[in-house]
C-alpha cells in the first residue's frame, strides 16, 4: 500500500470507528435494562458524535458535544441515579406484544434510514453563499449570538429543564429522615 492510497483508507477507518462508536453507544443506551449502563451508552454515543463532528472539520462542535452532553447531561443523570433509592426494578417477562412492537419499530427505523439515505444521495446539501463561513470559533460565536441567538438560549433552557427534571425525578425516591 503506497502513501497515496493510505490517506483515503485512514479517513475511511476513522469515519467507520466514529460511526460504529456512535451506533454502538446508542444501542447500549436503548437496549440496556440498567440505568447506569444506559447512561454509559449515551456517553459513548455522544463521544462517537463528537468524533463525527471532528471528522467534518468542526472541532468546536466536537468539543461542545463532549463538554455539554458528556460533561453535563450524562454527569447530571449519574448524580440523579446516585440520589435515587438503590432498589432494582423487578424484571418483567417478555410478552409477545412487546416483540411485535419492537419489530414494527425496527422496520420503521430501517425504512426511515433508507428514505433519508436516498434523499441525501439524490439532492446533496449546498451551502448558500451568504451563510458560508470559515468555521472558526469567532464565526461560530458571532452566529450563535446574532443569527442563532434565540436557538442558543432555548438550548440553555432545555438543559436547565433537563437538570431540574432529573433532580425532581430522583428526589421523591429518597426517604425523609
ZIFEN-V316706 format. One record per helix or strand of 2 or more residues. SS is the DSSP state (H for helix, E for strand). FROM is the first residue (numbers start at 1). TO is the last residue. If there is no record, write none. Layout:
BEGIN
ss=SS from=FROM to=TO
ss=SS from=FROM to=TO
END
This chain:
BEGIN
ss=H from=3 to=31
ss=H from=35 to=55
ss=H from=59 to=83
ss=H from=96 to=122
ss=H from=137 to=145
ss=H from=149 to=171
END
